[in-house]
Amino acid sequence: MDSFSHDGFVFYTSTEGRMAKELDGNPQCAMTFYWPVLRRQIRIEGTADLLLDERSSEEYFRKLSLDKQIVLSVLAPHQSQVIKEQERVDLARVCEQMSAEYQRSGEPVPKPPFWKGYQITPTWIEFHQAHDNFFSDRLVFTRPTGKEKWELKRLAA
């Protein structure tokens, strides 16, 4: 996740990868944040929409390190695909060559056309806090379709 606002949670990925293809077919999704040391978890469910504003994905891409930009440019088209060891070695070599080239030239790495942003508009946010006595606190915020106001409910552990 890159950012969040009143409207939702934003992340960036390759539109050629498995996740993006699955979201295209079914935009219902969930994401989870888990902190085992704190025994806390947040689960967010909602609908993912492709961000049409190219500026935001360009800005995100520019915030990444040069090496990360190169890796995304080279590897993202192969995301979630099975590759052979030699292909992995070859792709790593391409990344190293591109890194040296862009460092030497000072030119920016072009953002790949398949690098896009998605926004998850939440409809369910669950906060889970585990305790030692078999009980957990589970608070759920739901937003009924078309409503602006969130409803709070407590769930059984």
Buried (B, 14 or more C-beta within 10 A) or exposed (E): EBEBEEEBBBBBBBBBBEBBEEBEEEBEBEBEEEEEEEEBBEBBBBBBBBBEEEEBBBBBBEEBEEBEBBBBBBBBEBBEEEEEEEEEEEBEEBBEEBBEEBEEEEEEBEBBEBBBBBBBEBBBBBEBBBEEEEEBEBEBBBBEEEEEEBEEEEEEE
